[in-house]
Amino acid sequence: MFGDVEPGEVARVEVSARACLSFGELLALLTLTPGVNLSVEELGDDSEVRYAVWFGMLASDTTTLDMAAELAVDALAGRVRAGRSQVPPREYLRAAARAVTRTFGLAAPSAHLAGAVR
């Protein structure tokens, strides 16, 4: 799936795909995708953040990503019970949220974070 074409292997072609992602989906890709493990320092590097989102998209399906986006935003807003195993610490979620805003220009919808929209 990755890398160059190997001699004797089935022929492959490169395809491009576009996706429109919300703040919550980007946050979920960075914080809840197995295999995406950026440090707080790496969250400060836009190229690392973009690569992690790319990897997360390859590792996720739309149904799972939709549920993960809701969980990630709820956790960021403090609406998830503390100690839930798959949810990272809130400070990490905040760092990831800042990375989403800086890298992609999307801010968390304040009404959503305030609980006005679900």
N, C-alpha and C positions, 0 to 999 in steps of 0.2 A: 504494500500500500504506500510506503514511503520510499524515497530514494530513487536511484536510477534504474533503468530497465536492465535486467540481468540477462546475459546471453542464454538462449535456450528456454526462456520463460515465456509465458503468454504475453502477447503484445498489450501494452497499456497506453492510454492517452491521458493527457492532463486536462482536467475540466475545472472551470471556475464556478463558484457558487456565491451568491449574494444573500445576505441575511439582514433583516432589520431587527435590531435587538433593543429592548427597553433597558432602562437603568437596572431594574430588578434582575433581568436575565443576565446582563453583564456582571452584576454583583454575584449572582449564583455561579456563573462560570468560573469566577476567580476564587470563590470561597467554598463551594460545595462539590466541585467536580473531583472525583478520585483521580489522583495523578497530577493535579495542579496544586503545587505546594510552594507558592512564592513566599519568601520572607518579607518582613515589613520593608526592608531596604530594597528588595527587588520590586516591590509595589511602587517605588519611587522612580522606576525606570520604564518609560513609556514603551520601549521596544519589548521589554520582558512582559509587560501587561498585555500588549497586543498578541505576542506569541502564546501566552497562557490562554487568552480568549480563543485564539485559533485552535489550540489543542483541545480546549474544553468543548468547542463546537463539534469537533470530530468524535469526541468521546460521549456526546450526549444525544438524546433524542428529544423531539419537541414536547412530548407529553411530560417527560421527566424534567425538562428545563422549565416548563411552565410552573410545575409544582415547586421546584427548587427556587424559582424567582420569588414566589410568594413567601416561602420560608425565609429566604435571605433578607427580604425587606422587613418582614415581621421581626426577625432577630435583631436587625439593625435598629428598629424602633423600640426594642425592648419588650415585644409582645410574645416572646418565646420563653418558656420556662427554662430557667438556668439549669445547666447540666445536661441539656439534650446533647447526646453524643456527637451527632454529625455537625452541629453548629459550632463554629469557631468562637473564641472570645470576642466580646463586643468591641474592644479596642482594635482588634484585627479587622473586624467588619468595617469599622470607621475608616481605617487606613485603606482598605479596599474600595470603599465608597469614594474617598478622596481621589484614588487612582482612576476610577471610572469617570469622575467629573473632569479631572485634569486631562486624561488621555482621549476621551471620547466627547467631551463637552456636554455630558448629560448630568444634570443634578437630580438628586432624589426628589420626587414630587413631594413638596411639603405637606400637602393635604393628605397624601397617602401615609406619610410618616406620622402625621398627627392622628391618624385613625379615622379621618373623615371619609376616606374612600377605601373600599376593600375589594 
